[in-house]
Amino acid sequence: MKFRYLITAIALALSLIEAPSTSAATSQLSLSLKQTPSASEALITFYGTLSPAKSGINVYLDINITNSWQKTRFKGKTAKAGTWKVEALATAVDSRVQYRAHASVSGKTIYSPVRTITIKQVPELSQADPALFITALGPGGRIHGADISRWQHPNDKAIDFAAMYEAGIRFVMIKASDTREDADLLSLKYLVMDHSAAQAAGIYTGFYHYAILPDVADSDAIVQDATAQAQKAIWRLASIGGYTQRDLPYALDLENKCVRLSTTGACQKYATRSAVTLWATTFLRILKEKTGKVPILYSYSNFLESSMNRNAELAQYPLWLAQYAIDPSNPLNQPGLKASGCYVNSWTGANCDSQWTIWQYTSCGIAPKYGVPGSRLDLNLFRGSASAFLELVQGSWSPQPIDLMPINEPSALTVNRVSASTTNKLVTFNVTVLRPDATPVVTGSVKLVFDSINAPSIKPTQTVLRETSGAWTLAIKGLPAGTYTGKVVYTDVSLTHAQSSAPVIFTLLQGPTPTATPASTIKATPKPSVDGCANQIKN
C-alpha cells in the first residue's frame, strides 16, 4: 500500500465576518469536531446541539486564520432535537486549526466555544471503498458492535467513542425510544448526546425502541397501540434528521410480554401469542413503509418460541438475537440452538439453526476498554461480511415537515369511568386522551389535581397504570372520607401534545379501619448475591 502526504492548505475560508458584541442570552450552541476515519482525504466531522432545541436554524462554521475569524462555505441545519452536523474534507497535513460555529437565533448571533484540531495524514488507498473501514475485529473474525443506553452514562458521563473505535467497535445500537414516559425522556437525552459523536468517531449507528405491550385483547386496539408506538419511533428518528448514510435500521426490542403488574411488581397478566405477533408485525411494517429501511427485531430464542407465532412476514426482518455464555471465538458456536431439538420460531432454519443477523453475545463487556464509563457493556457481532453490513446501511430517509412531531397539538381528555366508594378501597379513573384525528396520543401521562377548597391535608398516593396508548387507569390511595372536586389533567412533558383536562367530583364514605398487624420479630434471611456475569464472556 502506497502512502502520500497531503500538503495543500485547508480550503475552508471564504469571507471575513465580524463578531457582534451581543449574543442571544437564552440559547447555547455547542461544537465538537473529530477527524473521522475515511477512505479519501481527511474527513472532518463537526457536530453539536442548539439548546433549547429549535429546528431549521442554520449553523455556520468559522475558521481562525492568521488571528482573524473567517466564515467558511460550510453550514448545517438543526434538526428537531437541536442537533446539527457538517462533514468536510480537509487537504492539509499536520495543520493545527481553530474552528467555531455560529447561528442566528431570535435575531441575535450566538457562538459556540472555540475548538482546535490537528489534521492528520491518511494513507492513499487504491479505491475509496467504505467496506475497507468496517474491519472485522470481533471474536471469531466478525464485525464487532455494542449497544448503549442511559446505563452507559453514570452521573451523565460521556462515552469516548474514539476509544471505542480504536478498541475495534464498528457499530453501536443506541436506545432511542421507550414506551414508558420517564425512560423515553432519558432515551432522547442520551440519543442526542451519542448519535453524532459515535458517527464522528467512524462508528455506524443504529437505534432501538423498548416496547411495553398494551393491556388489551381486541385486535383493533392492539393495532392502534402498535401504530402509536411506531409513530413515537418515527418522530424520534425525525427529531435527529432522519437516517444518515452511517445509520443502521431501527430495531424493535421485544422481550417482555407482561401487560399488567401487581402492586408488588409481579406480573398478573401476559399478552397472548397472537397479540404479541400482531403487535410486532404492525410496528415493524409501519417503520419499513415509512422510512424505506427494513427494521430489525431484537429478542431471545425462548421468547420467540414461546411468546410468538411463526409468521412469514416476521421472517423478512433481520434478527438481533441475545444469547450469552457461548464463546463466539469458537467457530462452531452459534446462538439460537438448543442442547437437543430446535427452537421453533420464525427464524428457524431447515437444520435447526437460527437465521440471526446480529448476535448479542454478552452483557458483561469490559466497559472501560471501550471508552464507556461504568463496568459493563453489551457486546454484539454482525454475522456477515463488510459488504453485507453495508447492505443494512443502504438507503436514507429525510423527514418532511409533516413527519416531525407536532408541538402542543390539541388533545381531548375523557374520563370514561369513576369508581369511588369507601376509604379502604382505591379511587380509580379510567381515562382516554385523543389527538384531533381521534387517534390516541403518543406520549404523556395523567394525574388528579384537587380544587384548593377541598384538597386533602395529607397528599394521597397516585398510581398511573397504562392500558394502551392514550388510555390509563389512575388510582388514588390514602384519601380520608369526604366529597372532593377537582380535575383529571393530561400533561405531556415533551410538549408534543397540549394539556387537557376534565372536571371530576366524587364522594368517599368511611370504610372499616384496618386492624394493625403486629410487627414480626423474625428477621428475613438475606438472599445470597448473584453474579450476573459468572458464566458470561468478558471481552
Disulfide bonds with the S-S distance in Angstrom:
Cys258-Cys267 2.17
Cys342-Cys352 1.44
Cys364-Cys533 1.90
